């Protein structure tokens, strides 16, 4: 039968190396786990503005994250054009690369003056109307802004509208022909009763008139005939 090896030589060797038993356990620091990386495609945080680009022959809105949510930042984002992914998806801009400098609206005149460069006036064809509409829709998306006046070197610029050229302020109604398509009406809720059509007007009743408009004039043929006979 084999005898177990003696531990005395091992203990003597450890004592000779200066390694002794610890009186208390020593904590070992553990570095914190790294923060998870953001998911691919996740939208960054920050102030957002809405800019308008072109799809086909109509405008389409796109969101941008900017350092500040004001008109100047929105125009900078508009001048930057669509992203590569948006361009691949069919979004484009009618604007050429340029600087767009906005003024400030006042309570008395909620119109923003946008100073453009010569490149803005050199846009050709149907893109002239689309480029102006992009600026108008982007700027009038901010509260308190109703219209846009376009200037170059401080002088008013004639811009195209649905009704022709004008050097005055323009708003969204001037570009109804290229406005974004309205979303379809929501689908009815399953189980909800169908909506009833509006009731037909009662014979002899008059339709309510729009404020500010005169009601339609009614002609009495018999009275008109008697007047003509009396004149004879």
C-alpha positions as CSV (number, residue, x, y, z in Angstrom):
1,X,0.0,0.0,0.0
2,X,1.4,3.4,-1.0
3,X,1.8,6.1,1.6
4,X,0.4,9.6,0.8
5,X,3.1,12.1,-0.1
6,X,4.0,14.4,2.7
7,X,2.8,18.1,2.5
8,X,5.7,19.4,4.6
9,X,8.1,20.0,1.6
10,X,5.3,22.0,-0.2
11,X,4.6,24.2,2.7
12,X,8.2,24.9,3.3
13,X,8.7,25.9,-0.3
14,X,5.7,28.3,-0.2
15,X,7.1,29.9,3.0
16,X,10.4,30.4,1.3
17,X,8.7,32.2,-1.6
18,X,7.0,34.7,0.8
19,X,3.4,33.5,0.0
20,X,1.3,33.3,3.2
21,X,-2.4,32.8,4.0
22,X,-4.6,35.9,3.9
23,X,-6.3,37.0,7.1
24,X,-9.4,38.3,5.2
25,X,-10.8,37.9,1.7
26,X,-9.8,40.7,-0.7
27,X,-12.5,42.1,-3.0
28,X,-11.9,41.9,-6.7
29,X,-13.3,44.8,-8.8
30,X,-15.5,43.8,-11.7
31,X,-15.8,46.4,-14.5
32,X,-19.5,47.3,-15.4
33,X,-21.0,45.8,-18.5
34,X,-20.8,48.0,-21.6
35,X,-24.0,49.9,-22.6
36,X,-26.0,48.2,-25.4
37,X,-25.5,49.7,-28.8
38,X,-28.5,51.4,-30.3
39,X,-30.6,49.2,-32.6
40,X,-29.9,49.6,-36.3
41,X,-32.5,51.9,-37.8
42,X,-33.6,53.4,-34.5
43,X,-34.6,57.1,-34.8
44,X,-32.2,59.5,-33.0
45,X,-33.5,61.7,-30.3
46,X,-33.6,65.5,-30.5
47,X,-35.7,68.4,-31.8
48,X,-37.6,67.5,-35.0
49,X,-38.7,69.6,-37.9
50,X,-40.9,68.7,-40.9
51,X,-39.6,69.4,-44.4
52,X,-41.3,68.8,-47.8
53,X,-39.8,67.0,-50.8
54,X,-41.3,65.7,-54.0
55,X,-42.7,62.3,-55.0
56,X,-43.8,62.2,-58.6
57,X,-45.6,65.5,-59.1
58,X,-46.7,66.1,-55.5
59,X,-45.2,67.1,-52.2
60,X,-44.4,64.6,-49.4
61,X,-43.4,65.4,-45.8
62,X,-40.3,64.0,-44.2
63,X,-39.0,64.5,-40.6
64,X,-35.5,65.6,-39.7
65,X,-33.8,65.7,-36.3
66,X,-32.0,69.0,-35.8
67,X,-30.2,70.9,-33.1
68,X,-33.1,73.3,-32.8
69,X,-36.7,73.3,-33.9
70,X,-37.0,76.6,-35.8
71,X,-37.5,77.8,-39.3
72,X,-33.8,78.3,-40.0
73,X,-33.0,74.7,-39.1
74,X,-35.9,73.5,-41.2
75,X,-34.7,75.4,-44.3
76,X,-31.2,74.0,-43.8
77,X,-32.6,70.5,-43.7
78,X,-34.7,71.2,-46.8
79,X,-31.7,72.5,-48.7
80,X,-29.8,69.4,-47.7
81,X,-32.2,67.3,-49.8
82,X,-33.5,63.7,-49.2
83,X,-31.3,61.1,-47.6
84,X,-29.8,58.3,-49.8
85,X,-32.5,55.9,-48.5
86,X,-35.2,58.4,-49.3
87,X,-33.8,59.0,-52.8
88,X,-33.7,55.2,-53.5
89,X,-37.4,55.1,-52.4
90,X,-38.3,57.7,-55.0
91,X,-38.2,61.0,-53.0
92,X,-36.5,63.9,-54.6
93,X,-36.2,67.7,-54.4
94,X,-36.9,70.4,-57.0
95,X,-34.4,72.8,-55.2
96,X,-30.8,73.0,-56.3
97,X,-28.2,73.3,-53.5
98,X,-28.3,76.8,-52.1
99,X,-28.7,78.8,-48.9
100,X,-32.1,79.8,-47.6
101,X,-32.2,82.6,-45.0
102,X,-35.5,83.3,-43.2
103,X,-36.7,86.5,-41.5
104,X,-39.0,86.6,-38.5
105,X,-42.8,86.9,-38.6
106,X,-44.5,89.6,-36.6
107,X,-47.9,89.5,-34.9
108,X,-49.1,92.3,-37.2
109,X,-48.0,90.4,-40.4
110,X,-47.5,86.6,-40.0
111,X,-45.4,86.4,-43.1
112,X,-41.9,85.1,-43.2
113,X,-39.5,86.5,-45.8
114,X,-37.1,83.9,-47.2
115,X,-34.0,85.3,-48.9
116,X,-32.9,83.0,-51.7
117,X,-29.9,83.0,-54.0
118,X,-29.6,83.2,-57.8
119,X,-29.8,79.4,-58.0
120,X,-33.4,79.5,-56.8
121,X,-34.4,81.7,-59.8
122,X,-32.6,79.4,-62.2
123,X,-34.8,76.4,-61.5
124,X,-36.5,75.5,-64.8
125,X,-39.8,74.0,-65.9
126,X,-42.4,72.6,-63.6
127,X,-39.7,72.4,-60.9
128,X,-40.1,76.2,-60.4
129,X,-43.6,75.7,-58.8
130,X,-42.5,72.6,-56.9
131,X,-39.4,74.3,-55.5
132,X,-41.5,77.3,-54.3
133,X,-44.1,75.0,-52.8
134,X,-41.4,73.1,-50.9
135,X,-40.3,76.3,-49.2
136,X,-43.8,77.5,-48.6
137,X,-45.0,74.2,-47.0
138,X,-41.9,73.9,-44.9
139,X,-42.1,77.4,-43.5
140,X,-45.8,77.6,-42.9
141,X,-45.7,74.4,-40.9
142,X,-44.6,76.5,-37.9
143,X,-47.1,78.1,-35.6
144,X,-47.9,81.8,-36.4
145,X,-46.7,81.6,-40.0
146,X,-49.4,81.9,-42.7
147,X,-47.5,83.0,-45.8
148,X,-44.0,83.3,-47.3
149,X,-42.5,86.2,-49.2
150,X,-39.5,85.3,-51.4
151,X,-36.7,87.9,-52.0
152,X,-33.3,87.9,-53.6
153,X,-30.8,90.6,-52.5
154,X,-33.6,92.3,-50.7
155,X,-35.9,92.6,-53.7
156,X,-39.2,90.7,-54.2
157,X,-38.9,87.7,-56.5
158,X,-41.8,86.7,-58.8
159,X,-42.7,83.1,-58.0
160,X,-45.1,80.7,-59.8
161,X,-48.4,79.7,-58.3
162,X,-51.4,77.8,-59.5
163,X,-52.8,81.1,-60.8
164,X,-49.7,82.5,-62.4
165,X,-46.7,84.6,-61.3
166,X,-46.8,86.9,-58.2
167,X,-44.2,88.9,-56.2
168,X,-46.4,89.0,-53.1
169,X,-46.7,86.6,-50.2
170,X,-47.9,83.1,-51.1
171,X,-49.4,80.4,-48.9
172,X,-50.4,76.8,-49.2
173,X,-53.6,77.5,-51.0
174,X,-51.5,78.8,-53.9
175,X,-50.1,75.3,-54.4
176,X,-53.1,73.1,-54.1
177,X,-52.3,71.4,-57.3
178,X,-49.1,69.8,-55.8
179,X,-50.3,69.4,-52.2
180,X,-49.9,66.0,-50.7
181,X,-52.7,63.5,-51.3
182,X,-55.1,63.4,-48.4
183,X,-55.1,60.1,-46.5
184,X,-58.1,57.8,-47.2
185,X,-61.0,58.0,-44.6
186,X,-60.6,55.5,-41.8
187,X,-62.2,52.1,-42.2
188,X,-65.5,51.6,-40.2
189,X,-65.1,49.8,-36.9
190,X,-66.4,46.2,-37.1
191,X,-69.9,46.0,-35.6
192,X,-70.5,49.8,-35.7
193,X,-73.8,50.9,-37.3
194,X,-73.4,52.5,-40.7
195,X,-73.5,56.2,-40.8
196,X,-76.7,57.7,-42.0
197,X,-76.7,59.9,-45.1
198,X,-77.7,63.6,-44.5
199,X,-81.4,64.2,-44.6
200,X,-82.8,65.7,-47.8
201,X,-84.1,69.3,-47.4
202,X,-87.9,69.7,-46.9
203,X,-89.7,71.1,-50.0
204,X,-90.1,74.8,-49.5
205,X,-87.3,75.1,-47.0
206,X,-84.3,77.2,-47.6
207,X,-80.7,75.9,-47.2
208,X,-78.6,77.7,-44.6
209,X,-76.5,80.4,-46.2
210,X,-72.7,80.7,-45.7
211,X,-71.8,83.6,-43.4
212,X,-70.7,86.6,-45.5
213,X,-72.5,85.4,-48.6
214,X,-75.9,86.6,-49.9
215,X,-78.6,84.0,-50.2
216,X,-79.5,83.0,-53.8
217,X,-82.0,85.2,-55.4
218,X,-85.3,83.7,-56.4
219,X,-87.1,84.7,-59.5
220,X,-91.0,84.8,-59.6
221,X,-91.9,84.3,-63.3
222,X,-95.5,85.4,-62.9
223,X,-94.4,88.7,-61.3
224,X,-91.9,89.4,-64.0
225,X,-94.5,88.8,-66.6
226,X,-97.0,91.2,-65.0
227,X,-94.3,93.8,-64.8
228,X,-93.5,93.5,-68.5
229,X,-97.2,93.7,-69.4
230,X,-97.6,96.8,-67.2
231,X,-94.7,98.5,-68.9
232,X,-96.4,98.0,-72.2
